[in-house]
């Protein structure tokens, strides 16, 4: 696992959701709420969270499915396209799960307390 940024250093609109994902054992590597940073500093113009998955060859699909189960169990209405998983074999065995809330249905609104 890499350097984990403290929740209070993240964009306000993703803190609760990233905290939830971390509590479930997901290694979040990038996130943003699509509005807190200046436009030129945003990776995406909408809420998103990226999750790194070591050993992608064996773990990317199971971790993507586990993410869906955890989100559904939390009462979130996950739609097709919300969760995307990618793997580039030229970059070692690390995979990335990309969670994009371009319709702004849950990341900013998510309420969770550990």
Protein Blocks (a to p, Z undefined) as FASTA:
>chain_A
ZZdddfklpcfklmmmmmmmmmnopacfbdcehlmpcfklpfbfcdcdddddehklmmmm
mmmmmmmmmmmmnopacdehkaccdddfknojadcdddddfkopmlmmpccdZZ
